[in-house]
Amino acid sequence: MQHQEEHRRHEDSREEDASAEAGDQPAVTDSKVSSDAAEVLDDIDDVLNEIENPQEWVAGFVQKGGQ
């Protein structure tokens, strides 16, 4: 019985440590995610602008009929 209580206390302290560590890290904000997404979309636009026929180029990557 004493062993179970010690084990339970040890698990509780690990959970407290994990929650404290998670609280120390800054949360990712929506504006940061939006900013990152905008940067990726800008990069895609740059690549597509360099291609002569981007619609045809993108269509070449579309999977057709179980390929």
N, CA, C and O atoms as a GROMACS GRO file, in nm:
protein
  268
    1MET      N    1   0.082  -0.118   0.000
    1MET     CA    2   0.000   0.000   0.000
    1MET      C    3   0.087   0.125   0.000
    1MET      O    4   0.060   0.221  -0.072
    2GLN      N    5   0.191   0.124   0.080
    2GLN     CA    6   0.280   0.240   0.087
    2GLN      C    7   0.346   0.263  -0.048
    2GLN      O    8   0.365   0.377  -0.089
    3HIS      N    9   0.382   0.156  -0.117
    3HIS     CA   10   0.446   0.166  -0.248
    3HIS      C   11   0.352   0.235  -0.347
    3HIS      O   12   0.396   0.318  -0.427
    4GLN      N   13   0.223   0.203  -0.344
    4GLN     CA   14   0.126   0.265  -0.434
    4GLN      C   15   0.115   0.416  -0.407
    4GLN      O   16   0.106   0.496  -0.500
    5GLU      N   17   0.115   0.453  -0.280
    5GLU     CA   18   0.106   0.595  -0.244
    5GLU      C   19   0.229   0.671  -0.293
    5GLU      O   20   0.217   0.782  -0.344
    6GLU      N   21   0.348   0.611  -0.277
    6GLU     CA   22   0.470   0.675  -0.324
    6GLU      C   23   0.466   0.690  -0.476
    6GLU      O   24   0.505   0.794  -0.530
    7HIS      N   25   0.420   0.587  -0.543
    7HIS     CA   26   0.412   0.590  -0.689
    7HIS      C   27   0.315   0.700  -0.734
    7HIS      O   28   0.342   0.773  -0.829
    8ARG      N   29   0.202   0.711  -0.665
    8ARG     CA   30   0.102   0.811  -0.697
    8ARG      C   31   0.158   0.952  -0.677
    8ARG      O   32   0.136   1.040  -0.760
    9ARG      N   33   0.232   0.973  -0.567
    9ARG     CA   34   0.292   1.104  -0.540
    9ARG      C   35   0.396   1.138  -0.647
    9ARG      O   36   0.406   1.253  -0.690
   10HIS      N   37   0.472   1.037  -0.690
   10HIS     CA   38   0.573   1.058  -0.793
   10HIS      C   39   0.507   1.099  -0.925
   10HIS      O   40   0.556   1.190  -0.992
   11GLU      N   41   0.397   1.033  -0.962
   11GLU     CA   42   0.324   1.068  -1.084
   11GLU      C   43   0.268   1.209  -1.076
   11GLU      O   44   0.273   1.284  -1.173
   12ASP      N   45   0.214   1.245  -0.960
   12ASP     CA   46   0.158   1.379  -0.941
   12ASP      C   47   0.266   1.486  -0.958
   12ASP      O   48   0.241   1.590  -1.019
   13SER      N   49   0.385   1.462  -0.905
   13SER     CA   50   0.491   1.560  -0.916
   13SER      C   51   0.538   1.573  -1.061
   13SER      O   52   0.575   1.682  -1.105
   14ARG      N   53   0.538   1.462  -1.136
   14ARG     CA   54   0.574   1.469  -1.278
   14ARG      C   55   0.472   1.550  -1.356
   14ARG      O   56   0.509   1.627  -1.444
   15GLU      N   57   0.343   1.534  -1.325
   15GLU     CA   58   0.239   1.611  -1.393
   15GLU      C   59   0.253   1.760  -1.362
   15GLU      O   60   0.235   1.844  -1.451
   16GLU      N   61   0.286   1.793  -1.238
   16GLU     CA   62   0.306   1.933  -1.201
   16GLU      C   63   0.425   1.991  -1.274
   16GLU      O   64   0.420   2.106  -1.320
   17ASP      N   65   0.534   1.914  -1.286
   17ASP     CA   66   0.652   1.960  -1.358
   17ASP      C   67   0.620   1.985  -1.505
   17ASP      O   68   0.661   2.085  -1.563
   18ALA      N   69   0.545   1.893  -1.565
   18ALA     CA   70   0.510   1.907  -1.707
   18ALA      C   71   0.421   2.028  -1.729
   18ALA      O   72   0.439   2.100  -1.827
   19SER      N   73   0.326   2.052  -1.639
   19SER     CA   74   0.238   2.167  -1.658
   19SER      C   75   0.314   2.297  -1.633
   19SER      O   76   0.284   2.398  -1.697
   20ALA      N   77   0.410   2.296  -1.544
   20ALA     CA   78   0.490   2.416  -1.520
   20ALA      C   79   0.578   2.446  -1.640
   20ALA      O   80   0.595   2.562  -1.678
   21GLU      N   81   0.635   2.342  -1.701
   21GLU     CA   82   0.718   2.362  -1.820
   21GLU      C   83   0.634   2.415  -1.935
   21GLU      O   84   0.679   2.504  -2.008
   22ALA      N   85   0.515   2.364  -1.952
   22ALA     CA   86   0.428   2.410  -2.060
   22ALA      C   87   0.389   2.555  -2.038
   22ALA      O   88   0.374   2.630  -2.135
   23GLY      N   89   0.374   2.597  -1.915
   23GLY     CA   90   0.338   2.736  -1.885
   23GLY      C   91   0.452   2.832  -1.911
   23GLY      O   92   0.428   2.951  -1.932
   24ASP      N   93   0.576   2.784  -1.911
   24ASP     CA   94   0.691   2.870  -1.935
   24ASP      C   95   0.708   2.904  -2.083
   24ASP      O   96   0.771   3.004  -2.116
   25GLN      N   97   0.651   2.822  -2.171
   25GLN     CA   98   0.668   2.845  -2.314
   25GLN      C   99   0.560   2.939  -2.364
   25GLN      O  100   0.443   2.923  -2.330
   26PRO      N  101   0.598   3.036  -2.447
   26PRO     CA  102   0.497   3.128  -2.499
   26PRO      C  103   0.403   3.057  -2.596
   26PRO      O  104   0.446   2.971  -2.673
   27ALA      N  105   0.278   3.094  -2.593
   27ALA     CA  106   0.180   3.036  -2.684
   27ALA      C  107   0.196   3.099  -2.822
   27ALA      O  108   0.230   3.216  -2.834
   28VAL      N  109   0.172   3.019  -2.925
   28VAL     CA  110   0.178   3.070  -3.061
   28VAL      C  111   0.051   3.151  -3.084
   28VAL      O  112  -0.060   3.104  -3.058
   29THR      N  113   0.068   3.272  -3.133
   29THR     CA  114  -0.048   3.358  -3.153
   29THR      C  115  -0.104   3.342  -3.293
   29THR      O  116  -0.034   3.299  -3.385
   30ASP      N  117  -0.231   3.377  -3.308
   30ASP     CA  118  -0.294   3.370  -3.439
   30ASP      C  119  -0.224   3.461  -3.539
   30ASP      O  120  -0.212   3.426  -3.657
   31SER      N  121  -0.179   3.577  -3.493
   31SER     CA  122  -0.114   3.670  -3.585
   31SER      C  123   0.018   3.612  -3.636
   31SER      O  124   0.055   3.636  -3.751
   32LYS      N  125   0.089   3.537  -3.552
   32LYS     CA  126   0.215   3.474  -3.595
   32LYS      C  127   0.186   3.367  -3.699
   32LYS      O  128   0.256   3.357  -3.800
   33VAL      N  129   0.083   3.287  -3.675
   33VAL     CA  130   0.046   3.182  -3.770
   33VAL      C  131   0.001   3.245  -3.902
   33VAL      O  132   0.039   3.199  -4.009
   34SER      N  133  -0.079   3.350  -3.893
   34SER     CA  134  -0.125   3.419  -4.014
   34SER      C  135  -0.008   3.478  -4.091
   34SER      O  136  -0.005   3.474  -4.214
   35SER      N  137   0.087   3.533  -4.019
   35SER     CA  138   0.205   3.591  -4.081
   35SER      C  139   0.287   3.484  -4.153
   35SER      O  140   0.332   3.504  -4.266
   36ASP      N  141   0.305   3.370  -4.087
   36ASP     CA  142   0.380   3.259  -4.148
   36ASP      C  143   0.307   3.207  -4.272
   36ASP      O  144   0.371   3.178  -4.373
   37ALA      N  145   0.176   3.195  -4.264
   37ALA     CA  146   0.098   3.147  -4.379
   37ALA      C  147   0.108   3.246  -4.495
   37ALA      O  148   0.119   3.205  -4.611
   38ALA      N  149   0.105   3.374  -4.466
   38ALA     CA  150   0.117   3.476  -4.570
   38ALA      C  151   0.252   3.468  -4.638
   38ALA      O  152   0.262   3.486  -4.760
   39GLU      N  153   0.358   3.441  -4.561
   39GLU     CA  154   0.492   3.428  -4.619
   39GLU      C  155   0.499   3.307  -4.713
   39GLU      O  156   0.560   3.315  -4.820
   40VAL      N  157   0.438   3.196  -4.674
   40VAL     CA  158   0.438   3.077  -4.758
   40VAL      C  159   0.361   3.104  -4.886
   40VAL      O  160   0.406   3.065  -4.995
   41LEU      N  161   0.246   3.169  -4.875
   41LEU     CA  162   0.168   3.200  -4.995
   41LEU      C  163   0.243   3.295  -5.087
   41LEU      O  164   0.235   3.282  -5.209
   42ASP      N  165   0.316   3.389  -5.030
   42ASP     CA  166   0.398   3.479  -5.112
   42ASP      C  167   0.506   3.402  -5.187
   42ASP      O  168   0.533   3.430  -5.304
   43ASP      N  169   0.568   3.305  -5.119
   43ASP     CA  170   0.670   3.222  -5.185
   43ASP      C  171   0.609   3.142  -5.301
   43ASP      O  172   0.671   3.129  -5.406
   44ILE      N  173   0.489   3.089  -5.280
   44ILE     CA  174   0.421   3.014  -5.386
   44ILE      C  175   0.393   3.105  -5.504
   44ILE      O  176   0.415   3.068  -5.620
   45ASP      N  177   0.342   3.224  -5.474
   45ASP     CA  178   0.315   3.321  -5.581
   45ASP      C  179   0.442   3.353  -5.661
   45ASP      O  180   0.438   3.363  -5.783
   46ASP      N  181   0.553   3.370  -5.591
   46ASP     CA  182   0.680   3.400  -5.659
   46ASP      C  183   0.718   3.288  -5.756
   46ASP      O  184   0.761   3.315  -5.868
   47VAL      N  185   0.704   3.163  -5.712
   47VAL     CA  186   0.738   3.050  -5.797
   47VAL      C  187   0.645   3.044  -5.918
   47VAL      O  188   0.690   3.024  -6.031
   48LEU      N  189   0.514   3.060  -5.893
   48LEU     CA  190   0.418   3.052  -6.003
   48LEU      C  191   0.434   3.166  -6.103
   48LEU      O  192   0.405   3.149  -6.221
   49ASN      N  193   0.479   3.280  -6.057
   49ASN     CA  194   0.501   3.394  -6.147
   49ASN      C  195   0.618   3.370  -6.241
   49ASN      O  196   0.625   3.430  -6.349
   50GLU      N  197   0.711   3.284  -6.202
   50GLU     CA  198   0.827   3.254  -6.285
   50GLU      C  199   0.797   3.150  -6.393
   50GLU      O  200   0.876   3.133  -6.486
   51ILE      N  201   0.684   3.082  -6.381
   51ILE     CA  202   0.649   2.975  -6.474
   51ILE      C  203   0.561   3.034  -6.585
   51ILE      O  204   0.473   3.116  -6.561
   52GLU      N  205   0.588   2.988  -6.708
   52GLU     CA  206   0.516   3.041  -6.824
   52GLU      C  207   0.367   3.012  -6.818
   52GLU      O  208   0.286   3.102  -6.841
   53ASN      N  209   0.329   2.888  -6.786
   53ASN     CA  210   0.188   2.850  -6.778
   53ASN      C  211   0.166   2.780  -6.644
   53ASN      O  212   0.168   2.657  -6.638
   54PRO      N  213   0.144   2.855  -6.537
   54PRO     CA  214   0.136   2.795  -6.404
   54PRO      C  215   0.018   2.699  -6.387
   54PRO      O  216   0.029   2.601  -6.313
   55GLN      N  217  -0.093   2.726  -6.453
   55GLN     CA  218  -0.209   2.637  -6.439
   55GLN      C  219  -0.176   2.498  -6.492
   55GLN      O  220  -0.212   2.398  -6.430
   56GLU      N  221  -0.111   2.491  -6.604
   56GLU     CA  222  -0.072   2.364  -6.662
   56GLU      C  223   0.034   2.295  -6.576
   56GLU      O  224   0.030   2.173  -6.557
   57TRP      N  225   0.127   2.372  -6.522
   57TRP     CA  226   0.233   2.318  -6.438
   57TRP      C  227   0.174   2.254  -6.312
   57TRP      O  228   0.213   2.145  -6.273
   58VAL      N  229   0.079   2.324  -6.248
   58VAL     CA  230   0.016   2.271  -6.127
   58VAL      C  231  -0.068   2.149  -6.161
   58VAL      O  232  -0.069   2.053  -6.084
   59ALA      N  233  -0.137   2.149  -6.274
   59ALA     CA  234  -0.219   2.035  -6.314
   59ALA      C  235  -0.135   1.909  -6.332
   59ALA      O  236  -0.186   1.798  -6.316
   60GLY      N  237  -0.007   1.925  -6.363
   60GLY     CA  238   0.081   1.810  -6.376
   60GLY      C  239   0.105   1.735  -6.245
   60GLY      O  240   0.152   1.621  -6.246
   61PHE      N  241   0.074   1.799  -6.134
   61PHE     CA  242   0.092   1.736  -6.003
   61PHE      C  243  -0.036   1.673  -5.948
   61PHE      O  244  -0.033   1.608  -5.844
   62VAL      N  245  -0.147   1.692  -6.017
   62VAL     CA  246  -0.275   1.640  -5.971
   62VAL      C  247  -0.283   1.491  -6.001
   62VAL      O  248  -0.254   1.448  -6.112
   63GLN      N  249  -0.321   1.414  -5.900
   63GLN     CA  250  -0.334   1.269  -5.917
   63GLN      C  251  -0.463   1.239  -5.992
   63GLN      O  252  -0.568   1.293  -5.960
   64LYS      N  253  -0.455   1.154  -6.091
   64LYS     CA  254  -0.570   1.123  -6.176
   64LYS      C  255  -0.601   0.975  -6.171
   64LYS      O  256  -0.513   0.892  -6.191
   65GLY      N  257  -0.724   0.942  -6.144
   65GLY     CA  258  -0.774   0.804  -6.154
   65GLY      C  259  -0.690   0.696  -6.093
   65GLY      O  260  -0.662   0.596  -6.159
   66GLY      N  261  -0.648   0.711  -5.968
   66GLY     CA  262  -0.578   0.606  -5.898
   66GLY      C  263  -0.431   0.590  -5.935
   66GLY      O  264  -0.373   0.484  -5.911
   67GLN      N  265  -0.372   0.691  -5.991
   67GLN     CA  266  -0.230   0.685  -6.026
   67GLN      C  267  -0.146   0.688  -5.901
   67GLN      O  268  -0.023   0.684  -5.909
   0.00000   0.00000   0.00000
